[in-house]
Amino acid sequence: MSYERFTIPRLTHQAQNPMFRIGALVHGREDILHLEFGEPDFPTPAHIVEAAAKSLRDEKQGYGPSNGLAPLREAIAARVTRVSKSLATPDQIIVTPGGTGALMASLLCLTLPGDEVLVPDPAWAGYEGMLAVASAQMMRYPLRAADGWQPDLEALEAAITPRTRVLLLNSPSNPAGAVYPEATIASVVEIADRHDLWILSDECYDELVYEGRHISPASLDQNQRVITIGTFSKTYAMTGWRVGWLVAPPALLNGLNIIVAAQVNNLPTFVQRGALAALRGSQQCAREMLGAYRDRRDLAITVLRSHGVLSYLPAGAFYLLIDLVQGSDSDAAPPASPNFDSVRFAESLIAERGIAVAPGAAFGSRTNGSVRVSLASGPDTLRKGISGLLELARGYPGTAV
């Protein structure tokens, strides 16, 4: 019996992003130097863990509001106003299963099958699968390597068609760690307004900024066409807790509440109590982790500079792209590196050196000549891992290190 007519072709035939295949190869392996994922190596701060444990001990873990506990939504609204400089009310906040859940709900709310979503090239690997689930089409707009991976605004606007519905923005960015200046964000908002587009702003690294400052498009939005996405994962080392939020424009609030309720019904109470403690407690832990990530970025830059392969300075997040083909991350796609395959290189690096990195091909056509390293790993791992990958790259087919 054939089951093909009962399947969804766009998902059945969707290729798995190589980022997740690499992750599966090394998950749980202690013999590997892990530089592949944005997984903070810090433990979740003790006061957050204790708040969750207290809830488990003392509080009934029953059903709750699908949009999140009221005190948590109030605290998130205050945090959004403080960090993003955009006024948000608790009623606009919806607590979600991580930033991923917020992004997925937003795409389901904003798009119909066949609608187009503008996504950066390069961009986080997870967007690809979300768009497939939403039956939306991913249309890429380029980030310019020569400008430190800033958006090419002219090319962005040229990519807009009558089917375009959403412009996805990510600053500070993954995989490059670029922080977009206010003039760029203002131009993006103006383009979206002129073409009647929604902006989906993924701001999960908004407190991890080393140079410049984070500018949220919501702070410049006069027409309430921005959905802002946030998460506790990165700032507070809470990746496995799966708690994030979205800030909904009034016109979308009802639809987004329905979608999030259908996704998860409600997040566990103890998880939300931990998240509340993260926001209400001392922020010294977040400041210390930010300082450590800055130090690690500086260490990585020093190592790369000593090998003569430093091509730019990441200003935020905790990622760094390393160009192994010297010029492959060009402003023309596809990159001029036909003899180099970043996925095969990443697999060889695991097999021969016990080092895991993210292949540039996972993020888009412009970075196949690169690998991404995560600065969320400790200094010794960074030093050994970057030196080891550069050693393997020397003489590897297609590289120019």
C-alpha positions in Angstrom: 0.0 0.0 0.0 1.3 3.4 -0.9 1.0 6.1 1.7 2.3 8.9 -0.5 -1.1 10.5 -0.9 -1.3 10.8 2.9 2.0 12.6 3.3 2.9 16.3 2.9 5.4 16.6 0.0 7.0 19.8 1.2 8.0 18.0 4.5 8.6 14.5 3.1 11.1 15.8 0.6 12.6 18.6 2.7 16.3 17.9 3.1 17.6 18.1 6.6 19.8 21.0 7.3 23.5 19.8 7.7 23.7 21.7 10.9 21.5 19.2 12.6 23.3 16.2 11.1 26.6 17.4 12.4 25.0 17.9 15.8 23.7 14.4 15.9 27.2 13.0 15.1 28.7 14.6 18.2 25.8 14.9 20.7 26.9 13.8 24.2 30.4 12.9 23.1 33.0 14.0 25.7 35.9 13.3 23.4 34.9 16.2 21.2 35.9 19.9 21.4 32.4 21.4 20.9 32.3 24.6 18.9 29.2 23.7 16.8 26.2 25.0 18.8 25.3 28.2 20.6 25.1 26.4 23.9 26.4 28.4 26.8 28.8 26.3 28.9 27.7 28.2 32.0 25.2 26.6 34.4 21.9 28.3 34.8 22.3 30.8 37.7 21.5 29.3 41.0 18.7 31.7 42.0 16.8 30.7 38.8 17.2 27.0 39.5 16.0 27.5 43.1 12.9 29.5 42.1 11.9 26.6 39.8 12.7 24.0 42.5 10.6 26.0 45.0 7.7 26.0 42.6 8.0 22.2 42.2 8.1 21.8 45.9 5.4 24.2 47.0 3.1 25.0 44.0 0.6 22.9 42.1 1.9 22.2 38.6 -1.4 22.4 36.9 -2.8 24.2 33.8 -2.2 27.8 33.5 -2.9 30.8 31.1 -1.9 29.9 27.6 -0.2 33.3 27.1 1.8 32.9 30.3 1.6 33.8 34.0 0.6 37.4 34.5 3.7 38.3 36.7 6.0 36.9 34.1 4.3 38.9 31.3 4.6 42.0 33.3 8.3 41.4 33.9 8.9 40.7 30.3 7.1 43.9 29.2 9.3 45.9 31.6 12.4 44.1 30.2 11.4 44.8 26.6 10.9 48.5 27.4 14.3 48.6 29.1 16.4 46.7 26.5 14.5 47.4 23.2 13.5 50.9 24.1 10.0 50.1 22.8 6.9 50.4 24.9 5.2 47.1 25.5 2.2 46.2 27.7 1.8 42.9 29.4 -1.2 42.2 27.2 1.1 42.3 24.2 3.4 39.6 25.7 2.9 35.9 24.9 5.1 33.5 26.6 6.3 30.7 24.3 8.3 27.5 24.2 11.6 29.3 23.5 12.2 31.8 20.8 11.7 29.0 18.4 8.1 28.6 19.4 7.6 32.4 19.1 9.1 32.4 15.6 7.0 29.4 14.5 3.8 30.9 15.8 4.5 34.2 14.1 5.1 32.6 10.7 1.9 30.6 11.0 0.0 33.8 11.8 1.5 35.9 9.1 1.7 33.7 6.0 -0.5 31.6 3.8 0.8 28.7 1.7 3.0 30.1 -1.1 3.7 33.5 0.6 7.2 34.7 0.5 9.4 35.5 3.5 12.6 37.5 3.1 15.4 35.8 5.1 19.1 36.9 5.4 21.8 35.0 3.6 23.5 33.8 5.7 20.9 33.1 8.5 20.3 30.7 11.4 19.6 27.2 10.1 16.3 26.8 11.9 14.4 29.2 9.8 14.4 26.8 6.8 12.4 24.1 8.5 9.9 26.6 10.0 9.1 28.0 6.6 8.6 24.5 5.3 6.1 23.8 8.1 4.3 27.0 7.3 4.2 26.3 3.6 5.9 29.6 3.0 8.7 30.3 0.4 12.1 31.4 1.7 13.5 34.2 -0.4 17.1 35.3 0.5 18.5 38.8 0.7 22.3 39.1 1.0 24.4 40.2 3.9 27.6 41.7 2.7 30.8 40.1 3.9 32.9 43.1 3.0 30.7 45.3 5.3 31.0 42.9 8.3 27.8 41.0 7.3 25.5 44.0 7.1 22.3 43.8 5.0 22.5 44.9 1.3 19.5 47.2 1.5 19.3 47.7 -2.3 19.3 43.9 -2.9 16.8 43.4 -0.1 14.3 45.8 -1.7 14.9 44.3 -5.1 13.9 40.8 -3.8 10.4 42.0 -2.8 7.6 40.6 -5.0 3.8 40.8 -4.9 3.9 37.6 -2.8 6.2 38.9 -0.1 4.6 39.2 3.3 7.3 39.1 5.9 10.8 40.6 6.3 12.8 38.6 8.8 15.5 40.5 10.6 18.1 39.1 13.1 20.4 41.5 14.9 22.7 40.7 16.7 23.0 38.0 14.1 23.6 34.3 13.8 25.9 33.1 12.3 28.0 36.2 11.9 27.6 38.2 15.1 26.8 41.4 13.2 25.0 44.3 15.0 23.0 46.5 12.7 23.3 50.3 13.3 20.3 52.5 13.8 20.4 53.9 10.2 20.2 50.3 8.8 17.3 49.4 11.1 15.5 52.6 10.2 15.9 51.9 6.5 14.6 48.4 6.9 11.5 49.7 8.7 11.0 52.3 6.0 11.2 49.6 3.3 8.7 47.4 5.1 6.3 50.3 5.5 6.6 51.3 1.9 5.9 47.7 0.7 3.3 46.8 3.3 5.3 44.1 4.9 5.4 42.7 8.5 8.8 42.6 10.2 9.7 39.6 12.2 12.6 40.6 14.4 14.5 37.8 16.0 16.3 39.5 19.0 17.4 36.5 21.0 21.0 38.0 21.4 19.8 41.5 22.2 21.8 41.7 25.4 25.0 40.2 23.9 26.5 43.3 22.3 30.2 44.2 22.5 30.4 47.2 20.1 27.6 49.6 19.2 24.2 49.1 20.7 21.2 47.0 20.0 18.4 48.8 18.0 15.0 47.1 17.9 12.9 47.9 14.8 9.9 48.1 17.2 11.5 51.2 18.7 11.3 52.9 15.3 8.0 51.4 14.2 5.1 53.9 13.9 2.6 51.6 12.3 2.8 48.6 14.7 4.0 46.1 12.0 6.8 44.5 14.0 6.7 41.2 16.0 9.6 41.1 18.4 11.0 37.7 19.4 12.9 37.2 22.7 14.3 34.3 24.8 15.8 33.5 28.1 18.1 30.9 26.5 21.2 33.0 25.7 21.3 35.8 28.3 20.7 33.5 31.2 22.1 30.1 30.0 18.6 28.6 29.9 18.6 26.8 26.5 17.0 23.6 27.8 14.3 25.4 29.7 12.5 26.3 26.5 11.0 29.6 27.5 10.8 32.7 25.4 8.3 35.4 24.3 6.9 37.4 21.5 5.6 41.0 21.6 2.5 41.1 19.4 1.1 44.1 17.6 -2.5 44.7 18.5 -3.8 43.6 15.1 -2.2 40.1 15.5 -2.7 39.5 19.2 -5.8 37.3 19.0 -4.4 35.2 16.2 -1.1 34.7 17.9 -2.8 33.8 21.2 -4.8 31.1 19.4 -1.8 29.6 17.7 0.4 29.5 20.8 -2.5 27.9 22.8 -2.8 25.3 20.1 1.0 24.6 20.1 1.6 24.1 23.8 -1.6 24.9 25.9 0.7 26.4 28.6 4.3 26.2 29.7 5.0 24.4 33.0 4.6 26.7 36.0 8.0 25.9 37.4 9.7 26.9 34.2 7.9 30.2 34.2 8.8 30.8 37.9 12.4 30.3 37.0 12.1 32.8 34.1 10.5 35.3 36.4 13.4 34.9 38.9 15.8 35.6 36.0 14.2 38.9 35.3 13.5 40.0 38.9 16.8 38.9 40.4 20.2 40.4 40.2 21.5 40.9 36.6 25.1 40.5 37.7 25.1 36.9 36.4 24.2 38.2 32.9 26.8 40.9 33.0 29.5 38.3 34.0 28.5 36.0 31.2 28.6 38.9 28.7 32.1 39.8 29.9 33.2 36.2 29.4 31.8 36.1 25.9 33.6 39.3 25.0 36.9 37.9 26.4 36.3 34.7 24.3 35.6 36.7 21.2 38.9 38.6 21.8 40.7 35.4 22.3 39.3 33.9 19.1 40.3 37.1 17.2 43.8 36.9 18.5 44.2 33.3 17.4 42.8 34.0 14.0 45.0 37.1 13.6 48.1 35.1 14.5 47.2 32.7 11.6 46.5 35.6 9.2 42.8 34.6 8.6 40.9 37.2 10.5 38.3 38.8 8.0 36.0 40.8 10.3 35.1 41.6 13.9 31.8 40.3 15.3 30.1 42.9 17.4 27.5 40.8 19.2 26.0 37.4 19.8 28.6 34.6 20.4 29.5 33.4 16.9 32.3 33.9 14.4 32.6 32.9 10.8 36.0 31.7 9.6 36.6 32.0 5.9 38.7 29.0 4.8 38.8 29.8 1.1 39.9 33.5 1.6 37.3 35.5 -0.3 34.7 32.7 -0.6 32.4 34.8 1.6 32.0 37.2 -1.3 29.2 39.5 -2.2 28.4 37.3 -5.2 26.6 34.0 -4.8 27.4 31.1 -5.2 30.8 31.6 -3.6 33.9 30.9 -5.7 35.0 27.7 -4.0 33.9 24.8 -6.2 36.5 22.4 -4.7 35.6 23.0 -1.1 32.6 21.6 0.7 32.1 22.9 4.2 29.9 20.0 5.3 32.6 17.4 4.3 35.2 19.5 6.0 33.2 19.6 9.2 32.8 15.8 9.1 36.5 15.4 8.5 37.3 17.7 11.4 35.2 15.5 13.7 36.8 12.3 12.4 40.4 13.4 12.3 40.7 16.0 15.0 37.8 15.5 17.3 36.6 19.1 16.8 33.0 20.0 16.0 32.1 23.2 14.1 29.1 24.3 12.1 29.5 24.1 8.3 28.9 27.4 6.6 26.6 25.7 4.0 24.1 25.3 6.9 23.5 29.0 6.8 23.3 29.9 3.2 25.0 29.9 -0.2 27.3 32.8 0.7 29.1 30.9 3.5 29.9 27.5 2.0 33.6 28.5 2.1 33.4 29.1 5.9 32.8 27.4 9.2 31.1 28.9 12.2 32.6 28.6 15.7 30.6 29.2 18.8 32.1 31.5 21.4 29.8 29.9 24.0 32.5 27.4 24.7 35.4 27.9 27.1 38.8 29.5 26.4 40.8 26.3 26.2 38.3 24.7 23.9 38.3 27.8 21.7 42.0 28.0 21.5 42.6 24.3 20.8 39.5 24.0 18.5 40.3 27.0 16.3 44.0 26.1 16.0 43.1 22.5 15.2 40.6 23.4 12.5 43.2 25.7 10.9 45.8 23.0 11.0 43.4 20.6 9.2 42.4 23.3 6.7 46.0 23.8 5.5 46.3 21.5 2.5 42.7 20.5 2.6 41.2 20.5 -1.0 39.9 23.9 -2.0 41.1 25.9 1.0 43.5 28.9 1.0 44.5 29.2 4.6 
